[in-house]
Amino acid sequence: MSERDEAGASADGPLWGGRFAKPPAPEAEALSKSLRFDVRLAPQDVEASVAHVRALEDAGVLTGDEAAALEKALREVGEDVAAGRVAPHPADEDVHSAIEREVTDRLGDLGAKLHAGRSRNDLVATDLRLWLLAAGGRIGEGVARLIRALVAQARDHAGTVMPGITHGRPAQAVTLGHHLLAHAWALLRDLERMDEWAARTSVSPLGAGALAASTLGLDPDASAARLGFARAFDNSLDAVSDRDFAQEFLAGTAIAGTHLSRLAADVIRWTDESLGWAALDEAYATGSSMMPQKRNPDVAELVRAKAGRLAGHFVAVSSVLAGLPLGYHRDLQEDKEPLFDGADTLEAALAALAGCVETLRFDASALRRAADAEALYATDLAEEMVKGGVPFRQAHWRIGELLRRLDSEGRSLRDLAPEEWLHVGLADGSRLLDPDRSVRARSMPGGPSPQSVLAQADAVEAALAAKRSPAD
């Protein structure tokens, strides 16, 4: 038997094969392998392995020359994997064993020293945190782009009146800028959640080993610093056992996906030709294979649907984790595909929806015509009576009774003569049936007036700039 076989690093079997007299059954091996999807962790695995090599050097397990040779081989393997020059071997269960095998094939016994003091348990947790932190950064930039698109449109339409909706029905007059910024504020909270998640996730598990750390004198703090983590783990068992960082990431993507779906639903409604409130740029619409006239909002429809997919990933990982005892269990392998797909899905949805919003063309005249519906100003009438001392419930009843009577007579509020307004208790109710007056009257912070919309736009931009400053 060769020295490499004795070390358990033979290319003909798994890295853990020394304890076993027979190889895994083909069907068991097929179920266990994760290389087809966790190969995405190769860059992170190389960086984590380099940090571990330097920790072994600091601990005196490796000489400086040995550490340098291992780092060189690791980086070369990483480059070869990225370029597609490394082919999977039947013995490779996952990206970690594939990279270690490649290094050992190139360096022989020196490569077999790489895994001293570490486990795939702390390695995979380290790799996954690194990958997710990078993905979270990209998602954050995608959210920021969409927020900027919404703010730009809101500034252009700070005074564009439109019907505000409750229960899917016209309710009160608002401005388009106000409506758009409602989406921007929600997305800003998504950005806050992602930043807070990143702070909690920036903890290095490297050095925790399988569950009880190592006797080799490794320094987890030094490894954490080398990898750019904020700090090292507090408890080695917790470091390899928990996936709350993964669960929280998926919770954040699910919430963000919900916000995107609601914005997409508005885009779909606004661009409905029967309303004519907005038009999609052709780059974000598709046609029909049968009906030549169609301009379908497929991008918005797909974004709307992705919310269910993202929520499903959160449920899937939460179900894997529920009731799982402490310690590493192979169940945790099931976290990666939902995480990878969740990040990919949200990134793609953000980019597509941002482009859609950036190129939306709103028809201010059509929105104004919709805002002329007099029922939108029933609350304005009731509140005008309140200003005159009428209790709100009485004012509410009077206006409701007036609308019921006019409806039965086939008339509208604009048909009322001055004496009829006086009979209701208003000196001149007709002046209140004006969308511009109505939104200007709601000038408090957070309201729909043009002044308030511009103030909100400034506030959103300031918050976004603070979160995306170079210091961060």
C-alpha positions, -999 to 999 in steps of 0.1 A, spaced: 0 0 0 14 34 -9 19 62 16 -9 81 -1 -33 52 3 -23 50 40 -31 87 43 -65 81 30 -59 104 0 -60 78 -28 -78 90 -59 -97 58 -60 -117 64 -28 -132 91 -6 -111 111 18 -126 93 48 -121 58 34 -96 44 59 -123 32 83 -143 14 56 -137 -20 40 -161 -15 11 -170 14 -10 -204 32 -9 -232 16 -28 -237 34 -62 -272 46 -52 -259 59 -18 -230 76 -35 -254 92 -61 -275 106 -33 -246 119 -13 -227 138 -40 -231 176 -40 -203 186 -64 -227 195 -92 -241 224 -72 -215 232 -45 -188 237 -71 -199 273 -69 -181 275 -36 -147 267 -52 -134 303 -50 -144 305 -13 -130 271 -6 -97 281 -20 -96 312 1 -106 294 32 -80 267 26 -53 293 21 -63 309 54 -61 275 71 -27 268 56 -14 301 71 -30 291 104 -11 258 103 21 277 95 15 300 125 10 270 147 42 254 135 25 224 118 38 236 84 71 253 75 71 286 56 81 268 24 54 241 28 27 268 34 39 287 3 38 256 -18 3 247 -6 -10 282 -12 5 283 -47 -11 249 -55 -45 260 -41 -46 291 -61 -36 272 -93 -64 247 -86 -88 276 -81 -78 291 -114 -81 257 -132 -116 251 -117 -127 286 -128 -114 279 -163 -130 245 -165 -96 227 -167 -104 204 -137 -127 175 -145 -147 159 -117 -133 126 -104 -156 97 -94 -141 100 -59 -151 136 -55 -181 139 -32 -181 177 -31 -161 207 -40 -140 205 -8 -128 169 -15 -123 178 -52 -100 207 -44 -81 187 -17 -76 158 -41 -63 181 -68 -38 197 -44 -27 162 -32 -23 150 -68 0 179 -75 20 179 -42 18 144 -30 24 140 8 25 177 13 -10 180 -1 -22 154 25 -12 178 52 -37 204 41 -66 190 61 -49 189 95 -69 206 122 -100 212 101 -131 194 90 -154 197 61 -179 208 88 -161 241 96 -149 244 60 -184 243 44 -198 267 69 -169 291 62 -173 288 25 -211 293 26 -208 324 48 -182 339 24 -204 331 -6 -235 345 9 -219 377 21 -207 383 -15 -242 375 -29 -258 398 -2 -236 426 -15 -247 421 -51 -284 419 -39 -279 451 -20 -267 469 -51 -297 456 -70 -320 469 -43 -303 502 -44 -306 505 -82 -344 498 -79 -348 524 -52 -330 550 -73 -353 542 -102 -383 547 -80 -370 580 -66 -362 594 -100 -397 586 -113 -412 600 -80 -394 633 -85 -406 635 -121 -442 629 -108 -442 646 -75 -473 665 -85 -490 640 -108 -524 632 -92 -539 598 -94 -564 577 -74 -551 560 -43 -565 525 -39 -579 504 -10 -596 471 -15 -588 473 -52 -611 503 -55 -605 541 -58 -603 557 -24 -586 591 -22 -565 613 -44 -527 609 -40 -497 617 -62 -479 592 -83 -447 602 -66 -462 593 -32 -472 559 -45 -438 552 -60 -420 562 -28 -441 538 -8 -424 510 -27 -390 527 -22 -394 529 16 -402 492 17 -371 484 -3 -350 506 19 -361 483 48 -350 453 28 -316 469 24 -315 475 62 -324 439 68 -296 427 44 -270 450 61 -280 438 96 -279 402 84 -245 407 69 -232 420 103 -245 389 120 -231 366 93 -196 380 93 -184 354 118 -157 329 108 -163 292 117 -128 282 105 -109 265 133 -140 249 148 -131 216 133 -157 188 133 -173 202 164 -147 205 192 -119 226 176 -84 211 174 -53 204 196 -29 219 170 -29 254 184 -47 271 156 -58 308 159 -94 313 147 -91 350 151 -62 352 127 -81 331 102 -111 353 105 -90 384 99 -74 368 68 -108 360 53 -123 395 60 -147 383 87 -156 407 115 -147 381 141 -143 344 148 -169 320 163 -178 320 200 -186 283 203 -172 256 180 -203 234 183 -225 263 174 -202 273 145 -207 240 126 -242 232 137 -262 263 131 -275 277 98 -295 306 111 -274 328 88 -287 308 59 -323 308 72 -322 346 79 -308 352 44 -337 333 29 -362 351 51 -348 384 38 -350 373 2 -386 361 8 -396 395 22 -378 414 -6 -395 391 -31 -428 400 -16 -421 437 -20 -410 431 -56 -442 412 -63 -463 440 -51 -444 466 -72 -447 443 -102 -485 440 -96 -488 477 -97 -468 479 -129 -491 453 -145 -522 472 -134 -509 506 -145 -499 494 -179 -532 477 -186 -544 493 -218 -579 496 -204 -565 521 -178 -537 536 -200 -519 550 -170 -485 539 -181 -467 521 -210 -440 495 -208 -408 499 -228 -407 472 -255 -375 459 -240 -395 448 -209 -426 435 -227 -432 405 -249 -455 396 -277 -480 368 -283 -473 338 -305 -508 341 -319 -521 376 -313 -501 402 -331 -514 432 -311 -502 420 -277 -476 437 -255 -475 415 -225 -460 425 -191 -441 392 -189 -412 407 -169 -435 420 -142 -455 389 -142 -424 367 -137 -412 389 -109 -446 387 -93 -444 349 -94 -409 347 -80 -421 357 -45 -436 322 -41 -404 306 -51 -384 326 -26 -408 319 2 -406 282 -7 -369 282 -2 -372 297 32 -398 271 42 -376 243 28 -345 253 48 -365 260 79 -380 226 77 -345 210 74 -333 228 105 -364 223 127 -356 197 154 -321 190 141 -299 181 171 -266 200 176 -236 188 157 -231 185 119 -256 163 101 -257 156 64 -292 171 64 -274 205 62 -263 197 27 -298 206 17 -293 242 25 -272 250 -6 -295 246 -35 -322 268 -20 -296 294 -11 -280 295 -45 -313 296 -63 -327 322 -39 -298 345 -44 -299 340 -82 -336 345 -84 -336 377 -64 -307 392 -83 -323 385 -116 -357 399 -105 -342 431 -91 -322 438 -123 -352 432 -146 -377 451 -125 -353 481 -121 -349 483 -158 -387 481 -162 -393 509 -137 -365 531 -152 -381 529 -186 -418 532 -176 -436 560 -193 -465 574 -173 -495 593 -188 -502 622 -164 -533 632 -183 -548 597 -180 -540 596 -143 -556 630 -138 -588 620 -156 -590 590 -132 -584 613 -103 -614 634 -113 -638 608 -99 -657 628 -73 -661 600 -48 -624 603 -41 -632 635 -22 -659 623 1 -634 622 30 -624 658 22 -660 669 25 -665 651 58 -633 666 72 -643 701 61 -675 696 82 -653 685 111 -634 718 108 -667 735 113 -674 716 145 -694 687 133 -685 654 150 -668 631 125 -693 603 127 -721 627 119 -702 642 90 -694 607 77 -731 598 79 -742 630 62 -719 627 32 -727 590 29 -764 597 29 -758 625 3 -739 602 -20 -767 575 -17 -794 600 -25 -775 615 -55 -768 580 -68 -806 572 -67 -813 604 -85 -787 598 -112 -768 630 -102 -733 637 -89 -717 660 -64 -708 684 -92 -745 688 -99 -753 703 -65 -764 739 -64 -749 763 -37 -781 760 -16 -779 722 -16 -743 724 -3 -755 747 24 -783 723 33 -756 696 38 -736 720 60 -709 732 36 -706 767 23 -689 756 -10 -683 719 -13 -676 721 -50 -642 737 -45 -632 705 -26 -637 683 -56 -603 691 -69 -573 666 -70 -546 693 -68 -562 710 -38 -568 676 -21 -532 665 -23 -518 699 -14 -539 699 17 -521 667 28 -487 683 32 -477 667 65 -445 646 65 -451 614 48 -482 627 30 -489 628 -8 -485 665 -14 -458 675 -40 -438 692 -12 -440 661 10 -430 638 -19 -399 658 -27 -390 658 10 -394 620 11 -373 616 -20 -345 636 -3 -348 614 28 -347 582 8 -317 593 -11 -299 604 20 -306 571 37 -294 552 6 -262 573 4 -255 566 41 -259 529 36 -238 528 4 -210 552 15 -174 543 7 -168 538 44 -192 509 44 
